[in-house]
Amino acid sequence: MLRKFSIAIILITMSVGFVTAEVIDFDNLGGLLGNNPTNTSGLYWNDDPVGFQTDGFQFDMALINQDYFSTYSNTSDLPSGSIAAYSNNDSNNPFSEVTVSTLDGSLFNFIGAQFGGFTYNNTVPWYAATSLTIEGYAAGNLVNSVLFDPLETGFQDNFVGLYGVDTLVFTATQGTYDYSSLGLTNQGTGSYWMMDDFEYSKVPEPASMLLLGCGLLGLAVLRKREI
């Protein structure tokens, strides 16, 4: 019985070991904020632009520190730590297209993330994106897409569920804003948005998938013998 139990544990470990979810919170990238070509404290992007790389991914986005916008108070309420990925799909974004892709072209599952737009005093959206479309591609082919609406205020934990992709393309919808009701003269369009706690899992190679199948089959056999 003990031997069967040990075998079951090994098989279970084999089965689940390849689908462990991982989270990128961007907080280990604080050093980039001190190497900012725009010379703006608390915000980073490269003028090339090249975005930044971490955990095997290329993020064609900027980084933002919670202290960058002292007035836009939801930036001080980041879901984790003090740094988030930041982007804006208009003239304030140096990237023509906001993408996230694996450096080696391998496939991954994008489980979800915390998404948010700027708010003014945690009350109204501040030139924030009104929606965000995320498209998942594999080898240049569209796999699936997800639309979030709205995205104007605060952070929200969104399940995305784009599986077996190597590239994500984010497209934000601009909103039109008039802040005269707040005693401000600011008005115009904007599509600011932020992302934190990027959650993903790696797609196993075919050999790993075979081991996974063997593990599940072994569990089924052991179960049948016990019955």
VODO-521656 format. One record per residue (C-alpha): x, y, z. Coordinates in pm, 1 decimal. Layout:
REM residues N
r x->X | y->Y | z->Z
...
//
This chain:
REM residues 227
r x->0.0 | y->0.0 | z->0.0
r x->283.1 | y->238.1 | z->91.8
r x->455.0 | y->158.6 | z->-237.3
r x->139.3 | y->237.1 | z->-432.0
r x->99.7 | y->561.6 | z->-239.7
r x->459.4 | y->660.7 | z->-321.6
r x->405.6 | y->585.3 | z->-688.4
r x->88.2 | y->794.3 | z->-683.9
r x->273.7 | y->1089.9 | z->-533.6
r x->542.4 | y->1066.4 | z->-801.6
r x->283.1 | y->1051.3 | z->-1077.5
r x->91.5 | y->1344.5 | z->-935.8
r x->413.0 | y->1546.8 | z->-913.9
r x->487.4 | y->1463.4 | z->-1277.0
r x->135.9 | y->1559.1 | z->-1379.9
r x->112.2 | y->1899.8 | z->-1213.1
r x->475.3 | y->2003.8 | z->-1228.0
r x->449.0 | y->2130.9 | z->-1584.3
r x->151.0 | y->2363.3 | z->-1539.6
r x->257.5 | y->2575.2 | z->-1243.6
r x->144.1 | y->2935.5 | z->-1276.5
r x->398.5 | y->3214.7 | z->-1230.6
r x->348.1 | y->3584.3 | z->-1161.0
r x->556.5 | y->3880.9 | z->-1279.9
r x->505.5 | y->4179.0 | z->-1048.0
r x->774.8 | y->4404.1 | z->-1207.6
r x->907.9 | y->4512.7 | z->-867.7
r x->1254.0 | y->4369.4 | z->-937.3
r x->1296.0 | y->4622.1 | z->-1221.3
r x->1331.3 | y->4929.5 | z->-1001.9
r x->1685.5 | y->4985.0 | z->-1128.2
r x->1549.9 | y->5086.3 | z->-1469.0
r x->1369.6 | y->5381.9 | z->-1315.0
r x->1707.8 | y->5537.7 | z->-1240.4
r x->1813.6 | y->5494.9 | z->-1603.9
r x->1534.0 | y->5691.3 | z->-1764.6
r x->1609.2 | y->5860.4 | z->-2100.0
r x->1315.9 | y->6098.6 | z->-2048.7
r x->1473.7 | y->6219.6 | z->-1723.1
r x->1139.9 | y->6197.1 | z->-1548.0
r x->1162.0 | y->6048.6 | z->-1201.8
r x->943.4 | y->5743.6 | z->-1151.4
r x->871.2 | y->5667.6 | z->-1518.5
r x->1084.0 | y->5459.5 | z->-1754.6
r x->1085.0 | y->5392.2 | z->-2121.7
r x->1367.5 | y->5373.5 | z->-2369.1
r x->1375.3 | y->5619.3 | z->-2657.5
r x->1462.6 | y->5346.7 | z->-2912.3
r x->1210.3 | y->5216.2 | z->-2795.2
r x->1299.1 | y->4870.7 | z->-2667.8
r x->1074.8 | y->4840.4 | z->-2365.2
r x->1215.9 | y->4600.0 | z->-2110.2
r x->1286.4 | y->4229.4 | z->-2068.1
r x->1219.1 | y->4008.2 | z->-1768.5
r x->1143.9 | y->3641.7 | z->-1694.7
r x->1190.7 | y->3541.4 | z->-2057.7
r x->948.9 | y->3804.4 | z->-2193.8
r x->986.9 | y->4119.8 | z->-2400.4
r x->747.0 | y->4388.1 | z->-2276.4
r x->706.1 | y->4671.1 | z->-2526.5
r x->576.7 | y->4891.7 | z->-2247.9
r x->704.8 | y->5143.0 | z->-1996.9
r x->744.2 | y->5107.7 | z->-1620.3
r x->583.9 | y->5337.3 | z->-1369.4
r x->654.5 | y->5394.2 | z->-1000.6
r x->369.2 | y->5459.4 | z->-760.2
r x->521.3 | y->5797.9 | z->-676.3
r x->527.9 | y->5924.5 | z->-1036.3
r x->183.2 | y->6081.1 | z->-1031.6
r x->124.7 | y->6216.6 | z->-681.6
r x->-211.1 | y->6363.9 | z->-782.6
r x->-345.1 | y->6058.4 | z->-962.8
r x->-388.1 | y->5866.8 | z->-644.1
r x->-461.3 | y->5519.4 | z->-770.4
r x->-93.9 | y->5494.3 | z->-869.1
r x->-18.0 | y->5474.6 | z->-495.4
r x->-247.4 | y->5172.8 | z->-466.6
r x->-69.3 | y->4927.0 | z->-691.8
r x->-178.4 | y->4566.4 | z->-634.4
r x->170.9 | y->4459.0 | z->-529.6
r x->488.2 | y->4650.5 | z->-456.5
r x->561.9 | y->4992.2 | z->-602.2
r x->610.3 | y->4930.6 | z->-976.5
r x->372.2 | y->4838.7 | z->-1256.6
r x->389.9 | y->4814.4 | z->-1636.1
r x->244.3 | y->5121.7 | z->-1802.4
r x->123.9 | y->5217.3 | z->-2146.9
r x->-86.5 | y->5458.6 | z->-2343.8
r x->-191.3 | y->5401.3 | z->-2703.1
r x->-167.6 | y->5762.8 | z->-2816.9
r x->113.4 | y->6016.5 | z->-2867.5
r x->241.4 | y->5971.3 | z->-2511.0
r x->331.9 | y->5610.0 | z->-2585.2
r x->664.4 | y->5566.5 | z->-2768.8
r x->559.3 | y->5224.5 | z->-2898.5
r x->355.6 | y->5200.2 | z->-3217.9
r x->204.7 | y->4879.1 | z->-3085.1
r x->188.7 | y->4747.7 | z->-2729.6
r x->304.1 | y->4385.2 | z->-2726.2
r x->430.1 | y->4121.1 | z->-2486.1
r x->611.8 | y->3822.3 | z->-2633.5
r x->844.5 | y->3539.9 | z->-2532.4
r x->1210.9 | y->3599.6 | z->-2613.2
r x->1261.5 | y->3251.3 | z->-2757.0
r x->927.8 | y->3220.4 | z->-2935.2
r x->801.8 | y->2952.2 | z->-2697.3
r x->432.1 | y->2921.3 | z->-2617.6
r x->269.4 | y->3024.8 | z->-2291.2
r x->-74.7 | y->3061.0 | z->-2138.8
r x->-172.7 | y->3412.6 | z->-2035.1
r x->-393.0 | y->3350.4 | z->-1732.2
r x->-465.1 | y->3708.8 | z->-1633.7
r x->-341.5 | y->4023.0 | z->-1461.5
r x->-440.4 | y->4327.2 | z->-1262.5
r x->-543.6 | y->4606.6 | z->-1500.3
r x->-620.8 | y->4966.3 | z->-1416.4
r x->-645.9 | y->5318.8 | z->-1550.7
r x->-543.9 | y->5641.7 | z->-1380.8
r x->-794.9 | y->5809.9 | z->-1152.7
r x->-803.2 | y->6161.8 | z->-1017.4
r x->-819.6 | y->6149.8 | z->-636.2
r x->-962.3 | y->5796.7 | z->-666.1
r x->-1284.4 | y->5954.6 | z->-792.0
r x->-1298.3 | y->5989.4 | z->-1170.8
r x->-1094.8 | y->5839.7 | z->-1456.5
r x->-802.4 | y->6057.6 | z->-1565.2
r x->-757.8 | y->6023.2 | z->-1942.7
r x->-790.9 | y->5649.2 | z->-1892.1
r x->-862.9 | y->5381.8 | z->-2151.0
r x->-1231.2 | y->5298.8 | z->-2173.2
r x->-1163.1 | y->4943.7 | z->-2292.1
r x->-873.9 | y->4712.1 | z->-2360.3
r x->-858.0 | y->4442.7 | z->-2626.8
r x->-596.7 | y->4169.1 | z->-2585.4
r x->-517.5 | y->3948.3 | z->-2883.5
r x->-312.3 | y->3630.6 | z->-2852.8
r x->-99.2 | y->3511.3 | z->-3145.0
r x->102.4 | y->3196.4 | z->-3214.0
r x->350.8 | y->3199.0 | z->-3503.5
r x->178.7 | y->3510.5 | z->-3638.6
r x->-169.8 | y->3358.2 | z->-3636.0
r x->-449.4 | y->3494.6 | z->-3418.3
r x->-551.4 | y->3238.2 | z->-3156.7
r x->-815.6 | y->3434.2 | z->-2966.1
r x->-894.3 | y->3776.2 | z->-2824.3
r x->-1051.2 | y->3917.9 | z->-2508.7
r x->-1218.7 | y->4256.6 | z->-2450.3
r x->-1236.1 | y->4431.4 | z->-2112.8
r x->-1488.4 | y->4710.2 | z->-2063.9
r x->-1469.3 | y->4937.1 | z->-1875.2
r x->-1115.1 | y->4998.9 | z->-1754.7
r x->-1139.0 | y->5355.2 | z->-1630.6
r x->-1090.1 | y->5346.0 | z->-1255.2
r x->-877.1 | y->5157.6 | z->-1008.8
r x->-732.8 | y->4810.0 | z->-1053.0
r x->-931.3 | y->4496.8 | z->-1119.3
r x->-816.9 | y->4136.6 | z->-1132.9
r x->-904.0 | y->4007.5 | z->-1479.8
r x->-899.2 | y->3646.3 | z->-1590.8
r x->-785.2 | y->3647.7 | z->-1955.1
r x->-742.1 | y->3284.3 | z->-2053.8
r x->-543.0 | y->3312.5 | z->-2377.1
r x->-376.8 | y->2972.3 | z->-2418.3
r x->-92.7 | y->2852.3 | z->-2638.3
r x->33.0 | y->3192.2 | z->-2757.3
r x->376.8 | y->3347.2 | z->-2807.4
r x->267.9 | y->3711.2 | z->-2846.0
r x->5.1 | y->3937.1 | z->-2691.0
r x->-112.4 | y->4258.0 | z->-2858.1
r x->-289.6 | y->4517.3 | z->-2642.4
r x->-514.2 | y->4781.4 | z->-2800.2
r x->-670.3 | y->5047.9 | z->-2579.5
r x->-975.2 | y->5256.2 | z->-2669.4
r x->-945.3 | y->5628.5 | z->-2607.1
r x->-1195.4 | y->5813.1 | z->-2393.5
r x->-1295.4 | y->6179.8 | z->-2422.9
r x->-1280.8 | y->6375.1 | z->-2098.3
r x->-1385.9 | y->6716.0 | z->-1972.0
r x->-1284.1 | y->6798.2 | z->-1615.0
r x->-1456.8 | y->7136.0 | z->-1583.1
r x->-1692.5 | y->6988.5 | z->-1323.7
r x->-1388.0 | y->6938.5 | z->-1099.8
r x->-1280.6 | y->7299.6 | z->-1138.5
r x->-1007.1 | y->7201.1 | z->-1386.8
r x->-950.6 | y->7327.2 | z->-1741.1
r x->-816.5 | y->6991.7 | z->-1863.5
r x->-1007.6 | y->6830.8 | z->-2148.4
r x->-929.1 | y->6599.1 | z->-2437.3
r x->-876.9 | y->6230.4 | z->-2513.0
r x->-655.6 | y->5966.2 | z->-2355.8
r x->-606.8 | y->5593.8 | z->-2310.4
r x->-375.8 | y->5550.1 | z->-2011.7
r x->-366.4 | y->5205.5 | z->-1857.0
r x->-145.9 | y->4997.8 | z->-1628.8
r x->-83.5 | y->4628.6 | z->-1568.5
r x->47.8 | y->4448.7 | z->-1261.9
r x->80.9 | y->4087.1 | z->-1147.1
r x->110.9 | y->3935.1 | z->-1494.2
r x->16.5 | y->3567.9 | z->-1440.6
r x->115.8 | y->3300.1 | z->-1688.8
r x->213.3 | y->2936.0 | z->-1725.2
r x->451.9 | y->2776.4 | z->-1968.0
r x->321.1 | y->2539.6 | z->-2233.3
r x->500.2 | y->2205.1 | z->-2194.0
r x->707.7 | y->2067.2 | z->-2478.5
r x->567.1 | y->1751.7 | z->-2650.0
r x->791.8 | y->1526.2 | z->-2440.1
r x->661.9 | y->1687.9 | z->-2124.1
r x->306.3 | y->1644.8 | z->-2243.9
r x->376.4 | y->1274.1 | z->-2292.4
r x->498.4 | y->1248.9 | z->-1933.2
r x->189.6 | y->1435.0 | z->-1819.2
r x->-32.3 | y->1187.9 | z->-2001.7
r x->156.8 | y->893.8 | z->-1855.0
r x->118.9 | y->1039.6 | z->-1508.8
r x->-255.6 | y->1081.4 | z->-1544.9
r x->-288.8 | y->734.5 | z->-1695.6
r x->-91.0 | y->587.1 | z->-1408.4
r x->-318.9 | y->752.8 | z->-1157.7
r x->-621.6 | y->608.2 | z->-1334.9
r x->-470.0 | y->257.5 | z->-1328.2
r x->-388.4 | y->278.2 | z->-959.4
r x->-738.1 | y->400.7 | z->-887.3
r x->-893.9 | y->115.3 | z->-1082.5
r x->-681.7 | y->-144.6 | z->-898.0
r x->-784.8 | y->-4.8 | z->-559.9
r x->-1151.1 | y->-38.0 | z->-656.7
//
